[in-house]
Amino acid sequence: MSGIEDRVSQAVKRGFDSFKSLPKYVIFLWCAKIYYGFMHLEVQPRDGSTKLPEIPSLPPDFLKDCAWLLHLLQGFRKRVLVSGDRSLPFSVIRVPLQIGKDESFYFQSRHPTIVPGIAVQMGRAGVISVFDDFGLMEERYAHRFAKVLDGKALHPIQFWELAGRLLYMASLHSFHTYFTLVEGDLDMWLEYAPFPEPPGKHSEKTEASWARVFAAPWTRLMTNDPKGAPFWDAKTRKPTTTLMKRGRSFNEMRVGDDFP
């Protein structure tokens, strides 16, 4: 796995433009490997010092739901060729970020359990990826956010709000994927046909709750609420956002002295 790790590491060190120029499949493999590692630790947790088993937070059969992801993760050790109704079975969104005085403080990751996806903040580069949505999150981003956010360096709060909103949208959609697999020593070919399930009902309040949870570690620095900003106006019963102003122009936020 070091080949992929080194490519991502060097690109992040060179800056966001270098990170953005990496092939999408490289970012997907790196994100999916991190996600699968987290899930494995929740299914089979062990004490960090004694290595003794601990009580799992996920049932043993949870990893069976990651079977499709494991096929794609073979890209770490061989060439994986895919074909199907959509060009790629995953989504990857990369955005430039702002940082404060201590760059080491701006390396974090978060993932939901009910969505095979992850958001990672790496200094001045941020990435949000969903592993089995066949480009759906990219479509949602393009439709709802891209016109305003593309090319803008986001404040950490804005990035995590965006991650919460996009991963919530991804949670409303699932696919049954039928595929044919042919595998050799050096290559694997996957032809797939995704069939979408009926989508879940969208809730503005639930979306705001996801945004609050993802952004909470940062919004606590700017509010007195230990839960962070709610992204929901209880009086008007309408969502609020740090991403856009009322006229849907970009809301310029700068990392100030109150951030590390």
Protein Blocks (a to p, Z undefined) as FASTA:
>chain_A
ZZmmmmmmmmmmnojklmmmpcfklmmmmmmmmmmmmmmmmmmgcdfklopacddfbdfk
lmmmmmmmmmmmmmmmmccddddjbfbfcdcddddddddfblmlmgccdddfklccdddd
ehjaccdddfklgomlmmmmmmmmmmmmgopacdfklmmmmmmmmmmmmmmpccdddddd
dddfkbccddddddddddddddfklmmmmmmmmmmmmmmmmmcbfnbpehiafklopacd
fkbcfkopacdddddfkbZZ
